[in-house]
Amino acid sequence: MQKSYRQKVYFVQAQVLCIKEELYNSPLYSPQKEGNMPQDKICKTIRQYNKESIAVEDMRKLLDIAEDYRKVKNYVYNRFGGLGSLSKLYPGYTVQNEMTSSGYREKLGLPSVYFYLAVFDALGDIKSQWTKTKSKLVKLVNRNEGFTEEEKHYLRFLLKVSNAFEAVLNQKPMELPAKIRQQYGELAGRVDTERMHRYLCRQVRKYHQCLHTDAADGFSIAERAYRYGNHGIYISIKEKRKRVFVPLTDNNQYRCQLKIKLYPSEERIEILVPVYVAVRTHEDYQEEVGVAFGFHTMLITDKGHCYGGELGRYQLEYSDWVRCSPAN
């Protein structure tokens, strides 16, 4: 079946959204940095590798950090991933203060430089999970033929306004800023708010997933927890004033937050580094290109170059999955 022009446009938009989601889910992505980054620069992730095999004892020390890092993330997931902690997620200082006073860092013996990175990594995962849940609910609301347009508008309002969303889920009084309080009153006056609130709570219970990780294969590391030198990198460990030295295959040195990935079975590590590089422009690249959208192949240029040759297979598999999925 041939795809219409509108379907083609929607598909390209979906591909862009998937790329953006992969970027936002990257462990090195920082919205703050993105906002301050000049428009003529992009963020790339480069990798550094160990030159020699990691000694068993040194790998054990790094794995100890990764295991405690995992425990901290799961602790944050369990404590702040539910409905009652929605108001604490932004900007996150409440979570940080409660984790400090919990005594969990002292219990694990994990240095603060790793502890708070794990806390905010988990906090970012929780925020992303709530964003996915809201996106799912928006799609369900838009597809629900049993709702009027006023009811759909009201539910989308609740999903968009964080204070309203949190108040409904926790059955608390609605406290909204003055500039949107009037809009809420107008929308609420046209619908059965109690029925809408029950529906929203049911869907959240059904689709929102509690996070948990069993992976202890890496951790983030701040600048003050490592030091480059002697053709390698010194990484702080749980023992005070002790570091593990890892020889590297290059002599590049960086001053930013890094991601350490551990591969104990291969006796190696990877260091992921975010680097901001200038966007290259070519003034002589001004040729017009014809592009055709297809069902089996995503794009074909006028010179016969094909891109996305597996699109048709993916589309068929996705259609089969949708067809076999239970009705929402």
Sine and cosine of phi, psi and omega as CSV:
sin_phi,cos_phi,sin_psi,cos_psi,sin_omega,cos_omega
0.00,0.00,0.76,-0.65,-0.04,-1.00
-0.98,0.22,0.69,-0.73,-0.02,-1.00
-0.99,0.12,0.65,-0.76,0.05,-1.00
-0.96,0.28,0.22,-0.98,0.01,-1.00
-0.88,0.48,-0.66,0.75,-0.02,-1.00
-0.91,0.42,-0.64,0.77,0.04,-1.00
-0.89,0.45,-0.62,0.78,0.02,-1.00
-0.90,0.43,-0.68,0.73,0.01,-1.00
-0.89,0.46,-0.71,0.71,0.03,-1.00
-0.87,0.50,-0.63,0.78,-0.03,-1.00
-0.91,0.41,-0.69,0.73,0.03,-1.00
-0.88,0.47,-0.66,0.75,0.05,-1.00
-0.88,0.48,-0.64,0.77,0.02,-1.00
-0.90,0.43,-0.62,0.78,0.03,-1.00
-0.90,0.44,-0.65,0.76,0.03,-1.00
-0.89,0.45,-0.67,0.74,0.02,-1.00
-0.89,0.45,-0.62,0.79,0.03,-1.00
-0.90,0.44,-0.66,0.75,0.02,-1.00
-0.90,0.43,-0.68,0.74,0.01,-1.00
-0.91,0.42,-0.59,0.80,0.01,-1.00
-0.91,0.41,-0.64,0.77,0.04,-1.00
-0.89,0.45,-0.62,0.78,0.03,-1.00
-0.90,0.43,-0.73,0.68,-0.06,-1.00
-0.92,0.39,-0.48,0.88,0.00,-1.00
-1.00,0.09,-0.08,1.00,0.02,-1.00
-0.90,0.43,0.65,-0.76,-0.01,-1.00
-0.91,0.41,-0.27,0.96,-0.03,-1.00
-0.98,-0.20,0.01,1.00,-0.03,-1.00
-0.97,0.23,0.70,-0.72,0.02,-1.00
-0.72,-0.69,0.92,-0.40,0.02,-1.00
-0.87,0.50,-0.55,0.83,-0.01,-1.00
-0.90,0.43,-0.69,0.72,0.01,-1.00
-0.91,0.41,-0.61,0.79,0.00,-1.00
-0.89,0.46,-0.63,0.77,-0.02,-1.00
-0.92,0.39,-0.51,0.86,-0.02,-1.00
-1.00,-0.06,-0.11,0.99,-0.08,-1.00
-0.97,0.23,0.75,-0.66,0.05,-1.00
-0.86,0.52,0.47,-0.88,-0.05,-1.00
-0.93,0.36,-0.32,0.95,0.00,-1.00
-1.00,-0.02,0.25,0.97,0.03,-1.00
-0.79,-0.61,0.46,-0.89,0.07,-1.00
-0.77,-0.64,0.38,-0.93,0.01,-1.00
-0.99,-0.16,0.81,-0.58,0.07,-1.00
-0.87,-0.49,0.53,-0.84,0.06,-1.00
-0.98,-0.20,0.88,-0.48,0.07,-1.00
-0.94,-0.34,0.25,-0.97,-0.10,-1.00
-0.80,-0.60,0.59,-0.81,0.15,-0.99
-0.89,-0.45,0.52,-0.86,-0.09,-1.00
-0.78,-0.62,0.46,-0.89,0.06,-1.00
-0.96,0.28,0.61,-0.79,-0.03,-1.00
-0.99,0.15,-0.57,0.82,-0.03,-1.00
-0.87,-0.50,0.34,-0.94,0.03,-1.00
-0.88,0.47,0.64,-0.77,0.01,-1.00
-0.97,0.23,0.77,-0.64,0.02,-1.00
-0.88,0.47,0.50,-0.86,-0.06,-1.00
-0.85,0.53,-0.69,0.72,-0.02,-1.00
-0.92,0.40,-0.65,0.76,0.03,-1.00
-0.92,0.39,-0.64,0.77,0.03,-1.00
-0.91,0.42,-0.61,0.79,0.03,-1.00
-0.88,0.47,-0.65,0.76,0.01,-1.00
-0.91,0.42,-0.63,0.78,0.04,-1.00
-0.94,0.34,-0.61,0.79,0.04,-1.00
-0.92,0.40,-0.52,0.85,0.07,-1.00
-0.88,0.47,-0.66,0.75,0.05,-1.00
-0.90,0.44,-0.71,0.70,-0.02,-1.00
-0.88,0.47,-0.62,0.78,0.00,-1.00
-0.92,0.40,-0.70,0.71,0.04,-1.00
-0.92,0.39,-0.57,0.82,0.06,-1.00
-0.87,0.50,-0.67,0.74,0.04,-1.00
-0.90,0.43,-0.68,0.73,0.00,-1.00
-0.88,0.47,-0.65,0.76,0.02,-1.00
-0.90,0.44,-0.69,0.73,0.01,-1.00
-0.88,0.47,-0.70,0.72,0.02,-1.00
-0.91,0.41,-0.58,0.81,0.06,-1.00
-0.88,0.47,-0.69,0.72,0.03,-1.00
-0.92,0.39,-0.66,0.75,0.04,-1.00
-0.84,0.54,-0.74,0.67,-0.07,-1.00
-0.94,0.35,-0.60,0.80,-0.11,-0.99
-1.00,0.08,-0.56,0.83,-0.13,-0.99
-0.85,-0.53,0.15,0.99,-0.03,-1.00
-1.00,0.02,-0.05,1.00,-0.07,-1.00
-1.00,-0.08,-0.08,-1.00,-0.06,-1.00
-0.90,0.44,-0.62,0.78,-0.10,-0.99
-0.92,0.38,-0.24,0.97,-0.04,-1.00
-0.96,-0.27,0.17,0.99,-0.02,-1.00
-0.84,0.54,-0.65,0.76,-0.05,-1.00
-0.95,0.31,-0.21,0.98,-0.04,-1.00
-1.00,-0.09,-0.15,0.99,-0.14,-0.99
-0.96,0.29,-0.50,0.87,-0.04,-1.00
-0.87,-0.49,0.78,-0.63,-0.06,1.00
-0.99,0.12,-0.05,1.00,0.07,-1.00
0.93,-0.36,-0.07,1.00,-0.02,-1.00
-0.93,0.36,-0.50,0.87,0.06,-1.00
-0.89,0.45,-0.67,0.74,0.05,-1.00
-0.89,0.46,-0.69,0.72,0.01,-1.00
-0.87,0.50,-0.71,0.71,-0.02,-1.00
-0.91,0.41,-0.65,0.76,0.01,-1.00
-0.93,0.38,-0.58,0.82,0.04,-1.00
-0.94,0.35,-0.56,0.83,0.05,-1.00
-0.90,0.43,-0.71,0.71,-0.04,-1.00
-0.98,0.21,-0.19,0.98,-0.04,-1.00
-0.95,0.32,-0.41,0.91,-0.05,-1.00
0.98,0.19,0.13,0.99,-0.06,-1.00
-0.94,0.35,-0.54,0.84,0.02,-1.00
-0.90,0.44,-0.69,0.72,0.02,-1.00
-0.91,0.42,-0.57,0.82,0.02,-1.00
-0.89,0.45,-0.64,0.77,0.00,-1.00
-0.99,0.13,-0.42,0.91,-0.10,-1.00
0.96,0.29,0.47,0.88,-0.03,-1.00
-1.00,-0.02,0.77,-0.64,0.04,-1.00
-0.83,0.55,0.57,-0.82,-0.06,-1.00
-0.88,0.48,-0.47,0.88,-0.03,-1.00
-0.90,0.44,-0.47,0.89,0.09,-1.00
-1.00,-0.05,-0.58,0.81,-0.09,-1.00
-0.86,0.51,-0.77,0.64,-0.08,-1.00
-0.96,0.26,-0.46,0.89,0.13,-0.99
-0.91,0.42,-0.65,0.76,0.04,-1.00
-0.91,0.42,-0.64,0.77,0.02,-1.00
-0.87,0.50,-0.75,0.66,-0.06,-1.00
-0.98,0.22,-0.42,0.91,0.17,-0.99
-0.89,0.45,-0.73,0.68,0.01,-1.00
-0.91,0.41,-0.62,0.78,0.02,-1.00
-0.89,0.45,-0.64,0.77,0.07,-1.00
-0.90,0.44,-0.61,0.79,0.04,-1.00
-0.91,0.42,-0.64,0.77,0.01,-1.00
-0.90,0.43,-0.69,0.72,0.03,-1.00
-0.88,0.48,-0.68,0.73,0.02,-1.00
-0.89,0.46,-0.62,0.78,0.00,-1.00
-0.91,0.41,-0.66,0.76,0.05,-1.00
-0.91,0.40,-0.58,0.81,0.06,-1.00
-0.89,0.45,-0.67,0.75,0.04,-1.00
-0.90,0.43,-0.64,0.76,0.01,-1.00
-0.89,0.45,-0.71,0.70,0.01,-1.00
-0.89,0.46,-0.66,0.75,0.02,-1.00
-0.88,0.47,-0.64,0.76,0.04,-1.00
-0.89,0.45,-0.68,0.74,-0.03,-1.00
-0.93,0.37,-0.59,0.81,0.05,-1.00
-0.87,0.49,-0.68,0.73,0.03,-1.00
-0.90,0.45,-0.66,0.75,0.01,-1.00
-0.90,0.43,-0.67,0.74,0.01,-1.00
-0.89,0.45,-0.71,0.70,-0.03,-1.00
-0.91,0.42,-0.51,0.86,-0.03,-1.00
-1.00,0.01,-0.18,0.98,-0.07,-1.00
-0.98,0.22,0.94,-0.34,-0.03,-1.00
-0.98,0.22,-0.15,0.99,0.01,-1.00
-0.99,0.14,-0.12,0.99,0.00,-1.00
-0.99,-0.17,0.56,-0.83,0.15,-0.99
-0.98,0.18,0.19,-0.98,0.03,-1.00
-0.89,0.45,-0.57,0.82,0.02,-1.00
-0.91,0.41,-0.64,0.77,0.02,-1.00
-0.92,0.38,-0.64,0.77,0.05,-1.00
-0.89,0.45,-0.66,0.75,0.02,-1.00
-0.88,0.47,-0.67,0.75,0.00,-1.00
-0.90,0.43,-0.69,0.72,0.00,-1.00
-0.92,0.40,-0.64,0.77,0.05,-1.00
-0.90,0.44,-0.57,0.82,0.06,-1.00
-0.89,0.46,-0.72,0.69,0.00,-1.00
-0.88,0.47,-0.62,0.78,-0.02,-1.00
-0.95,0.30,-0.44,0.90,-0.03,-1.00
-1.00,0.10,-0.61,0.79,-0.07,-1.00
-1.00,-0.04,0.92,-0.40,-0.12,-0.99
-0.88,0.48,-0.67,0.74,-0.01,-1.00
-0.88,0.47,-0.65,0.76,0.00,-1.00
-0.93,0.36,-0.68,0.74,0.01,-1.00
-0.87,0.49,-0.72,0.69,-0.02,-1.00
-0.92,0.40,-0.62,0.79,0.00,-1.00
-0.91,0.41,-0.64,0.77,-0.01,-1.00
-0.92,0.40,-0.73,0.68,-0.06,-1.00
-0.92,0.40,-0.54,0.84,-0.02,-1.00
-0.98,-0.18,0.13,0.99,0.05,-1.00
0.79,0.61,0.78,0.63,0.01,-1.00
-0.92,-0.40,0.31,-0.95,0.05,-1.00
-0.86,0.50,0.58,-0.82,-0.03,-1.00
-0.98,0.20,0.92,-0.38,0.04,-1.00
-0.90,-0.44,0.96,-0.29,-0.09,-1.00
-0.85,-0.53,0.44,-0.90,0.11,-0.99
-0.87,0.50,0.48,-0.88,-0.08,-1.00
-0.86,0.51,-0.55,0.83,-0.10,-1.00
-0.94,0.33,-0.33,0.94,0.02,-1.00
-0.89,-0.45,-0.02,1.00,-0.01,-1.00
-0.90,0.43,-0.64,0.77,0.01,-1.00
-0.91,0.41,-0.66,0.75,0.03,-1.00
-0.88,0.47,-0.66,0.75,0.03,-1.00
-0.89,0.46,-0.67,0.74,0.00,-1.00
-0.87,0.49,-0.64,0.76,0.00,-1.00
-0.92,0.40,-0.68,0.73,0.00,-1.00
-0.93,0.36,-0.67,0.74,-0.04,-1.00
-0.91,0.41,-0.48,0.88,-0.02,-1.00
-0.95,0.32,-0.21,0.98,-0.06,-1.00
-0.98,-0.20,-0.09,1.00,-0.10,-1.00
-0.72,-0.70,0.19,-0.98,0.14,-0.99
-1.00,0.07,1.00,-0.09,-0.12,-0.99
-0.89,0.46,-0.61,0.80,-0.02,-1.00
-0.89,0.46,-0.67,0.74,0.03,-1.00
-0.91,0.42,-0.67,0.75,0.01,-1.00
-0.90,0.43,-0.64,0.77,-0.01,-1.00
-0.92,0.39,-0.64,0.77,0.03,-1.00
-0.89,0.45,-0.67,0.74,0.02,-1.00
-0.87,0.49,-0.72,0.70,-0.04,-1.00
-0.89,0.45,-0.68,0.74,0.01,-1.00
-0.90,0.43,-0.65,0.76,0.02,-1.00
-0.88,0.47,-0.70,0.71,-0.05,-1.00
-0.93,0.37,-0.60,0.80,0.04,-1.00
-0.91,0.42,-0.69,0.72,0.04,-1.00
-0.88,0.48,-0.54,0.84,-0.06,-1.00
-0.98,0.22,-0.64,0.77,-0.19,-0.98
-0.95,-0.32,-0.37,0.93,-0.02,-1.00
-0.97,0.23,0.79,-0.61,-0.07,-1.00
-0.97,-0.24,0.67,-0.74,0.09,-1.00
-0.99,0.17,0.74,-0.67,-0.08,-1.00
-0.99,0.12,0.51,-0.86,0.09,-1.00
-0.31,-0.95,0.60,-0.80,0.03,-1.00
-0.76,-0.65,0.66,-0.75,0.11,-0.99
-0.96,-0.28,-0.03,1.00,-0.06,-1.00
-0.99,0.13,0.83,-0.56,0.08,-1.00
-0.82,-0.57,0.81,0.59,-0.11,-0.99
-0.91,-0.41,0.30,0.95,0.02,-1.00
0.06,-1.00,0.11,-0.99,0.01,-1.00
-0.28,-0.96,0.37,-0.93,0.10,-0.99
-1.00,0.04,0.44,-0.90,-0.05,-1.00
-0.64,-0.77,0.77,-0.64,0.00,-1.00
-0.99,0.11,0.23,-0.97,-0.09,-1.00
-0.87,0.50,-0.59,0.81,-0.06,-1.00
-0.98,0.18,0.04,1.00,0.03,-1.00
-0.97,-0.25,0.09,1.00,0.04,-1.00
-0.55,-0.84,0.28,-0.96,0.03,-1.00
-0.47,-0.88,0.75,-0.66,0.08,-1.00
-0.99,0.11,0.56,-0.83,0.05,-1.00
0.16,-0.99,0.45,-0.89,0.05,-1.00
0.82,0.57,0.67,0.75,0.03,-1.00
0.87,0.49,0.56,0.83,0.02,-1.00
-0.29,-0.96,-0.30,-0.95,-0.03,-1.00
-0.71,-0.71,0.67,-0.74,0.07,-1.00
-0.98,-0.19,0.84,-0.54,-0.07,-1.00
-0.92,-0.38,0.80,-0.60,0.02,-1.00
-0.91,0.42,0.58,-0.81,0.03,-1.00
-0.86,-0.52,-0.15,-0.99,-0.08,-1.00
-0.95,0.30,-0.44,0.90,0.05,-1.00
-0.95,0.30,0.70,-0.71,-0.03,-1.00
-0.89,0.45,0.71,-0.71,0.06,-1.00
0.87,0.50,0.41,0.91,0.05,-1.00
-0.88,-0.47,0.57,-0.82,0.02,-1.00
-0.65,-0.76,0.46,-0.89,0.11,-0.99
-0.99,-0.15,0.75,-0.66,0.02,-1.00
-0.99,-0.14,0.76,-0.65,0.01,-1.00
-0.83,-0.56,0.93,-0.37,0.10,-1.00
-0.91,0.42,0.63,-0.77,-0.05,-1.00
-0.91,-0.41,0.36,-0.93,-0.01,-1.00
-0.98,0.19,-0.19,0.98,0.04,-1.00
-0.72,-0.70,0.19,-0.98,-0.02,-1.00
-0.96,-0.29,0.26,0.96,0.02,-1.00
-0.94,0.35,0.60,-0.80,-0.01,-1.00
-0.78,-0.63,0.63,-0.78,-0.07,-1.00
-0.74,-0.67,0.37,-0.93,0.01,-1.00
-0.73,-0.68,0.98,0.20,-0.02,-1.00
-0.30,-0.95,0.04,-1.00,0.07,-1.00
-0.96,0.29,0.73,-0.68,-0.02,-1.00
-0.91,-0.42,0.24,-0.97,0.11,-0.99
-0.86,-0.51,0.84,-0.55,0.01,-1.00
-0.98,-0.19,0.85,-0.53,0.07,-1.00
-0.95,-0.32,0.76,-0.65,-0.08,-1.00
-0.95,-0.30,0.68,-0.74,0.07,-1.00
-0.76,-0.65,0.98,0.22,-0.11,-0.99
-0.88,0.47,-0.57,0.82,-0.03,-1.00
-0.92,0.39,-0.41,0.91,0.00,-1.00
-0.97,-0.24,0.02,1.00,0.01,-1.00
0.83,0.56,0.69,0.72,-0.02,-1.00
-0.55,-0.83,0.23,-0.97,0.08,-1.00
-0.72,-0.70,0.29,-0.96,0.16,-0.99
-0.81,-0.58,0.63,-0.77,0.07,-1.00
-0.91,-0.41,0.88,-0.47,0.00,-1.00
-1.00,-0.09,0.81,-0.59,-0.10,-1.00
-0.82,-0.57,0.81,-0.58,0.11,-0.99
-0.99,0.13,0.80,-0.60,-0.02,-1.00
-0.80,-0.60,0.72,-0.69,0.01,-1.00
-0.99,-0.15,0.86,-0.51,-0.07,-1.00
-0.83,-0.56,0.42,-0.91,-0.03,-1.00
-0.95,0.31,0.59,-0.81,0.06,-1.00
-0.97,0.24,0.80,-0.60,0.00,-1.00
-1.00,0.08,0.74,-0.68,0.04,-1.00
-0.85,-0.52,0.59,-0.81,0.00,-1.00
-0.82,-0.58,0.96,-0.29,-0.06,-1.00
-0.91,0.41,-0.38,0.93,-0.03,-1.00
-1.00,0.09,-0.06,1.00,0.01,-1.00
-1.00,0.03,0.99,0.16,-0.08,-1.00
-0.76,-0.65,0.44,0.90,-0.02,-1.00
-1.00,0.10,0.65,-0.76,0.06,-1.00
-0.97,0.24,0.64,-0.77,-0.04,-1.00
-0.81,-0.58,0.77,-0.64,0.09,-1.00
-1.00,0.06,0.73,-0.69,-0.05,-1.00
-0.80,-0.60,0.76,-0.65,0.05,-1.00
-0.89,-0.46,0.73,-0.68,0.05,-1.00
-1.00,-0.02,0.67,-0.74,-0.01,-1.00
-0.76,-0.65,0.11,-0.99,0.03,-1.00
-1.00,-0.03,-0.71,0.71,-0.02,-1.00
-0.99,0.11,-0.59,0.81,0.09,-1.00
-0.87,-0.50,0.75,-0.66,-0.14,-0.99
-0.90,0.43,-0.79,0.61,-0.05,-1.00
-0.72,-0.69,0.62,-0.78,0.13,-0.99
-0.71,-0.70,0.81,-0.59,0.00,-1.00
-1.00,0.07,0.16,-0.99,-0.02,-1.00
-0.93,0.36,-0.21,0.98,0.05,-1.00
-0.99,-0.13,0.11,0.99,0.07,-1.00
1.00,0.02,0.13,0.99,0.04,-1.00
-0.98,0.22,0.74,-0.68,-0.06,-1.00
-0.94,-0.34,0.62,-0.78,0.03,-1.00
-0.71,-0.70,0.71,-0.70,-0.01,-1.00
0.96,0.27,0.76,0.65,-0.06,-1.00
-0.93,0.36,-0.29,0.96,-0.01,-1.00
-1.00,-0.06,0.12,0.99,-0.08,-1.00
-0.84,0.54,-0.71,0.70,-0.05,-1.00
-0.86,0.51,-0.67,0.74,0.01,-1.00
-0.90,0.43,-0.68,0.73,0.02,-1.00
-0.89,0.46,-0.67,0.74,-0.01,-1.00
-0.89,0.46,-0.67,0.74,0.00,-1.00
-0.92,0.40,-0.67,0.74,0.03,-1.00
-0.90,0.44,-0.64,0.77,0.02,-1.00
-0.92,0.40,-0.65,0.76,0.02,-1.00
-0.89,0.45,-0.66,0.75,0.05,-1.00
-0.90,0.45,-0.64,0.77,0.01,-1.00
-0.91,0.42,-0.68,0.73,0.02,-1.00
-0.90,0.44,-0.65,0.76,-0.04,-1.00
-0.91,0.41,-0.59,0.81,-0.05,-1.00
-1.00,0.05,-0.20,0.98,-0.02,-1.00
-0.96,0.29,0.57,-0.82,0.05,-1.00
-0.91,0.41,0.47,-0.88,0.01,-1.00
-0.89,0.45,0.64,-0.77,0.00,-1.00
-0.96,0.29,0.00,0.00,0.00,0.00
